[in-house]
């Protein structure tokens, strides 16, 4: 356990899902693979949490180390049924 008084550090907060955090931030940088989808289909709860964050004023940027252009990733997300309105932008290493 972290002793906040002695170290000045704050222990990480355990959360059960993104929806617990989504409304607390103005900007969300979110990994794609394993967070938004599993390679076969979108994760509805994650997509809804990101959409809700956007509705409440946050910007959502999906990030990936995939060596592909962001347009390719956007097309892939469409095929995996990630709903429109889930994110504002995609940044990749491609």
N, C-alpha and C positions, 0 to 999 in steps of 0.2 A: 504494500500500500504506500502511496506517496504521501509524505508529510508536507502538506502545503505551507505550513508555517516555517518549517526549517529550510525547505528547498525553494519555495516560491513557485513550484510547479503545480499544475492542476492535473489530477488523474483523469484519464480519458473517460468519457461518459459512454456507457453502453446503451445502444438503441436497438430496437427490434426492426427498424426499417427506415428508409429514406423519408417517409412521410413525417416522422418525428422531427426531422431537421429542416425540411424543405421551406417552411415559412419563416425561418430565423435568419435567412441570408438574402442579400441583394444580388449576389452572383453565385451560381453553382457551376463548378467544373466537375463534370461527371464522366467517368470512364464508360465505355460502350459495352465491350464484350464482358459478359458475366454480371453486368449491372442492369443494362437496358434490355439485353437479349442473351440467349444462350447459343446462338448460332443457328437455331431452328425456328424460334419464335420469340416474340417480344414478351417481356415480363409486364403484365398489365398494371400491377401495383406500383412498380417503379415509374412507368410511363405516366400514370395518373398523378403520382407525387410531383413529378417534374412539371406536368401541365398545370397543376394547382399552384406550384411555386410561381410559374409565369403569370397566371391569372392574378396573383397577388403582388406582382411587380418585380419579381426576380428575373434576371437574365440567366438562361441555361445554355451552357456551352458544353457540347459533348466532345471528349478528347479521346484520341487513340494513337497508339504507336504504330498502327498499320501503315505500311509504306504505299498507301493508295490515296489518290486525290479525294478531297472531301465530297465531291459530286458522286463519286463511285460509292462512297459510304452512305450518302443520303439515299441513293437508289436501293442499296442493300437494305437499309432500314425500312424503306417503303415495302419491299418484298417480305420482310419479316413482320409486317403489320404494326410497326411503331406508328402510333397515330400522329397525324398532322397536329401541330401545336405543342408537341412535346419539348422542342428545343428551339433555340434561336440561331445557333451556329454549330458547325463541326470544325474541329482542328485536328489534323492528322500529321504524321511525319512524312506523308507523301506530298 
